[in-house]
Amino acid sequence: MSRRTFKYRIYPTKTQTTILLHWLNVCRYLYNELLADRKNAYDRCGIGVNYNQQAGQLKYLNLGIHSQVAQDVIRRLDKAFQNFFRRVKNGEKPGYPRFQGKNRYDSFTYPQSGFTILDGGKLKLSKIGTIRMFMHREIVGTIKTCTILRDGDRWYAAFSAELPDPEPKEIKTSVGVDVGITMLATLSDGTEIENPKTLDKYDSKLRKAHRDLSRKKKGSNNRNKQKTALAGVYRKVRNARKDCLHKASRILADTYDQIVFEDLQIKNMVKNHHLARSIHDASWSMLINFTTYKAEYAGGVVGLVNPRNTSKQCSVCGCIQPMPLSQRTYRCPDCGSVMGRDHNAAINIKNRYVPTDCEELTPVEMVA
């Protein structure tokens, strides 16, 4: 079984908005208190506290929120500690769970019950009421959870639905994809997908919103209003970027049965401060993620290959030569072939992929 998320905008009344904000504050307070309990237990007694021990304390607290919502707060904290210990074990940067500051806790979840979708596009939440919801598409599968999210001054409901695994299809068409900055993606068949460069389009609006915020007095209502306005501009940037990536990934998943990307180490690539902004704006990981789950749902396959020398190696004869980033055309000194740098890399990416036995039978897992 696989999971898909369906996200819809909701329109709570002023009273309901006040209740939602109160619930977020209660969840944040509970999260911080439980985190403090775990920290104090280890610092003072050298013992760890688990989910079951903290869940047993909820019956003594009068929080005024749905019981399963409170239980989910503990699950979030427990998952944060599990990830912390996993990173310590793997020798990664640990990142100890942090206390959540004001306006930093933006969602709560009904993990099993307490929510109902009514006819006419309305969402009924236990202890909150019935909220108008814009359902722009039908939910497919069995709904498991409902998460209420705050994004600036907007509210959303995200439903996690469980779906049966799709039947894998026969691989008839395959393509290699070289992601970049000049072009978002270049395919091994010569097709190019334009990079929207979203940050550049909204750069003037972002600069103006930041200037206006810097002129407001700290703690004033006008500053809070400007914070909301600035968050709205960033939301437009995110939505525009996601829209482009969803469209590009849809084209790839619908056109090809097997799609091959480079296994890029983007955290290392953004250390180049001349390219970091453009790399973040292109959001290659998001493109791979979107393409993977769309292809998986259609029964296709997405693979990752080692990116070493994909731009330096000739796709015709295999000759390897130095290729600075400024050189956009590949000219092979051995066989004389001439083609675009990214097109040559995309062909190498396609040719380098060798599916494993399990991948020949089932789609690969979704890329994180």
C-alpha positions in Angstrom: 0.0 0.0 0.0 1.1 3.5 -0.7 0.1 6.9 0.6 -1.0 10.1 -1.2 -1.8 13.5 0.2 -4.7 15.6 -1.0 -4.6 19.3 0.1 -7.5 21.7 0.1 -8.0 25.2 1.2 -10.5 25.8 4.0 -12.3 29.0 5.0 -12.9 29.1 8.8 -15.0 31.9 10.3 -13.4 34.4 12.7 -14.6 32.4 15.7 -13.2 29.2 14.2 -10.0 30.9 13.3 -9.6 31.9 17.0 -10.2 28.3 18.0 -7.7 27.0 15.5 -5.1 29.4 16.7 -5.8 28.4 20.3 -5.3 24.7 19.4 -2.0 25.5 17.7 -0.9 27.3 20.8 -1.9 24.4 23.1 -0.2 21.9 20.9 3.0 24.0 20.9 2.8 24.4 24.7 2.3 20.6 25.1 5.2 19.9 22.7 7.6 22.2 24.6 6.6 20.8 28.0 7.1 17.2 27.0 10.4 18.1 25.4 11.5 19.7 28.6 10.4 16.6 30.6 12.5 14.4 28.4 15.5 16.7 28.6 15.3 17.0 32.4 14.8 13.2 32.9 18.1 12.6 31.0 20.1 15.5 32.4 19.1 14.8 36.1 18.6 11.0 36.2 20.2 9.7 33.0 17.0 8.0 31.8 15.0 8.2 28.6 11.3 8.8 28.4 9.3 7.1 25.6 5.9 7.7 23.9 3.9 5.4 26.2 5.1 7.0 29.3 4.2 10.5 28.2 0.9 9.5 26.6 -0.2 8.2 30.0 0.0 11.7 31.4 -2.6 13.1 29.0 -5.5 11.9 31.1 -4.4 14.2 34.0 -4.3 17.3 31.7 -7.3 19.4 30.8 -6.1 20.7 27.4 -9.5 21.3 25.8 -8.5 19.7 22.5 -9.3 16.4 20.9 -7.5 13.6 22.6 -6.0 12.1 19.5 -4.7 15.5 18.4 -2.8 15.6 21.7 -1.5 12.1 21.2 -0.2 13.1 17.8 1.9 15.9 19.4 3.7 13.2 21.4 4.2 11.1 18.3 5.8 14.1 16.6 8.2 14.6 19.5 8.9 10.9 19.7 9.7 10.9 15.9 12.0 13.9 16.4 14.0 12.0 19.0 14.1 8.8 16.8 15.5 10.9 13.9 18.0 12.5 16.3 19.3 9.1 17.6 19.4 7.8 14.0 21.6 10.8 12.9 23.9 10.3 15.9 24.3 6.6 15.1 25.1 7.4 11.4 27.6 10.0 12.3 25.6 12.9 10.8 25.0 16.3 12.3 22.6 15.3 15.2 20.2 18.3 15.4 18.7 17.9 18.9 14.9 18.5 18.9 14.2 22.2 19.4 11.6 24.1 21.5 8.9 25.6 19.3 8.8 29.4 19.5 5.7 31.6 19.0 4.2 31.2 15.5 6.5 28.3 14.8 4.0 25.5 15.3 1.7 25.6 12.3 -0.2 22.3 12.1 -2.1 19.7 14.1 -3.3 16.3 13.0 -6.4 14.1 13.6 -4.6 10.7 13.2 -7.7 8.4 13.1 -11.0 10.0 13.8 -12.6 13.3 14.8 -13.1 14.6 11.2 -15.7 14.1 8.6 -16.1 15.3 5.0 -19.7 16.4 4.5 -21.6 16.8 1.3 -21.3 20.3 -0.3 -17.6 20.6 0.3 -17.6 21.0 4.1 -15.3 19.6 6.7 -16.5 18.8 10.2 -13.9 18.8 12.9 -14.5 17.6 16.4 -14.7 20.3 19.0 -14.2 23.0 16.3 -17.3 22.8 14.0 -18.1 22.7 10.3 -15.7 24.6 8.1 -16.2 25.5 4.4 -13.7 23.7 2.2 -12.9 24.1 -1.5 -12.5 20.5 -2.9 -11.0 21.1 -6.3 -10.5 17.4 -6.9 -11.8 14.1 -5.6 -10.0 12.1 -2.9 -8.8 8.7 -4.1 -8.2 5.9 -1.7 -9.0 5.4 2.0 -8.5 8.5 4.2 -6.3 7.8 7.2 -5.4 11.2 8.7 -6.4 14.9 8.5 -3.9 17.6 9.1 -4.9 21.3 9.6 -2.2 23.6 8.4 -1.7 27.4 8.8 0.2 29.2 6.0 0.4 32.9 6.9 -3.2 34.1 7.0 -4.5 31.0 5.1 -5.7 27.6 6.3 -5.5 24.2 4.6 -6.7 20.7 5.2 -4.4 17.9 4.1 -5.8 14.3 3.9 -3.5 11.3 3.8 -5.1 8.5 1.8 -4.0 4.9 1.4 -3.9 3.4 -2.1 -3.1 0.0 -3.4 0.3 -0.4 -5.1 0.0 0.1 -8.9 0.7 -2.7 -11.3 4.1 -2.2 -12.9 4.0 -1.8 -16.7 6.4 -2.9 -19.4 9.3 -0.5 -20.0 9.0 0.7 -23.6 10.3 4.2 -23.4 13.3 5.4 -21.4 14.9 8.8 -21.0 17.9 10.4 -19.2 17.3 13.8 -17.5 20.1 16.3 -16.9 18.9 19.0 -14.5 20.5 22.4 -14.7 20.2 26.2 -14.2 20.0 27.6 -17.7 17.4 25.0 -18.5 15.6 23.2 -15.7 16.0 19.9 -17.5 17.5 18.6 -20.7 16.4 15.1 -21.9 18.4 12.5 -23.8 16.1 12.9 -26.8 17.0 16.6 -27.1 13.9 18.0 -25.4 14.5 21.0 -23.1 12.3 22.1 -20.2 12.6 25.8 -19.4 13.7 27.0 -16.0 11.1 29.5 -14.7 13.6 31.2 -12.4 10.8 32.1 -10.0 13.0 34.1 -7.6 14.1 36.5 -10.4 10.5 37.1 -11.4 9.4 38.0 -7.8 12.7 39.7 -6.8 11.4 43.2 -6.9 8.3 42.4 -4.9 10.4 40.5 -2.3 12.8 43.4 -1.9 10.0 45.9 -1.5 8.2 43.7 1.1 11.5 43.4 3.1 12.1 47.1 2.9 8.6 47.9 4.1 9.1 45.4 7.0 12.4 47.0 8.1 10.7 50.4 8.4 7.9 49.2 10.8 8.3 49.6 14.5 9.1 46.3 16.2 6.1 45.0 18.1 3.6 47.2 16.3 0.4 46.0 14.6 1.7 47.5 11.3 4.8 45.3 11.5 2.7 42.2 12.1 0.6 43.1 9.1 3.7 43.5 7.0 5.0 40.1 8.2 1.8 38.6 6.8 2.2 40.5 3.5 5.8 39.3 3.2 4.7 35.7 3.9 2.1 36.1 1.2 4.8 37.0 -1.4 6.9 34.0 -0.4 3.8 31.9 -0.7 3.3 33.1 -4.3 6.9 32.2 -5.1 6.5 28.7 -3.6 3.2 28.1 -5.4 4.6 29.4 -8.8 7.7 27.1 -8.4 5.6 24.1 -7.5 3.2 24.7 -10.3 6.1 24.6 -12.8 7.6 21.5 -11.3 4.3 19.7 -11.2 3.7 20.4 -14.9 7.3 19.3 -15.8 7.1 16.1 -13.7 3.6 15.3 -15.2 5.0 15.5 -18.7 7.9 13.2 -17.8 5.7 10.6 -16.0 3.1 10.5 -18.8 5.6 10.4 -21.7 8.2 7.9 -20.4 8.1 4.5 -18.6 11.6 4.8 -17.3 13.1 8.1 -16.2 16.8 8.4 -15.0 18.2 11.3 -13.0 21.6 11.9 -11.5 22.0 11.2 -7.8 23.2 14.7 -6.9 24.6 15.7 -3.6 22.9 19.1 -3.5 24.0 20.0 0.0 27.6 20.0 -1.2 26.7 21.9 -4.5 25.1 24.8 -2.7 28.4 25.5 -0.9 29.3 27.3 -4.1 27.9 30.7 -3.1 27.8 31.9 -6.7 25.3 29.2 -7.6 23.5 28.5 -4.4 20.6 30.8 -5.0 20.0 29.5 -8.5 20.3 25.9 -7.3 17.8 26.4 -4.5 15.4 28.2 -6.9 15.5 25.4 -9.4 14.6 22.8 -6.7 16.0 19.7 -8.4 15.1 17.5 -5.5 11.5 18.5 -5.7 11.4 17.8 -9.4 12.8 14.3 -8.8 10.4 13.8 -5.9 7.3 14.8 -8.0 8.4 12.8 -11.0 9.0 9.7 -8.8 5.6 9.6 -7.2 3.8 10.4 -10.4 5.8 7.7 -12.3 5.3 5.2 -9.4 1.5 5.8 -9.5 1.5 5.2 -13.2 3.5 1.9 -12.9 6.7 3.4 -14.2 10.3 3.5 -12.8 12.6 6.4 -11.7 16.3 5.6 -11.3 19.3 7.4 -10.0 22.9 7.1 -11.3 26.3 8.3 -10.2 26.8 11.8 -11.7 30.6 11.5 -12.0 31.9 12.7 -15.4 28.4 12.7 -17.0 29.2 16.2 -18.5 32.9 15.4 -19.3 32.4 12.0 -21.0 31.5 11.8 -24.7 28.2 9.9 -25.2 29.5 8.5 -28.5 33.0 7.2 -27.9 33.5 7.5 -24.1 36.3 10.1 -24.3 36.7 12.2 -21.1 37.9 15.8 -21.3 37.8 18.8 -19.0 34.6 20.8 -19.2 34.3 24.1 -17.3 30.8 25.3 -16.6 31.2 28.1 -19.0 31.6 25.7 -21.9 28.1 24.9 -23.1 28.9 22.8 -26.2 30.6 19.4 -26.1 33.2 18.9 -28.8 34.9 15.5 -28.7 38.6 15.6 -29.7 38.5 11.9 -30.6 35.4 11.2 -32.6 34.6 14.8 -33.5 30.9 14.7 -32.3 29.4 18.0 -31.4 26.3 18.5 -29.3 25.0 20.6 -26.3 26.7 19.9 -23.0 23.5 19.1 -21.2 22.2 16.9 -24.1 25.4 14.9 -24.0 25.2 14.5 -20.2 21.5 13.4 -20.5 22.5 10.6 -22.9 25.3 9.5 -20.6 22.8 9.4 -17.7 20.4 7.2 -19.7 23.1 4.8 -20.8 24.6 4.5 -17.3 21.5 3.3 -15.6 21.3 -0.5 -15.0 18.0 -1.6 -13.2 18.2 -4.1 -10.4 16.2 -7.2 -10.4 13.6 -5.7 -8.0 13.3 -2.6 -10.1 12.4 -4.7 -13.1 9.4 -6.0 -11.2 8.2 -3.0 -9.2 8.7 0.7 -9.2 11.4 2.3 -7.0 10.5 3.8 -3.7 9.7 7.5 -3.6 12.8 9.7 -3.3 12.9 11.6 0.0 
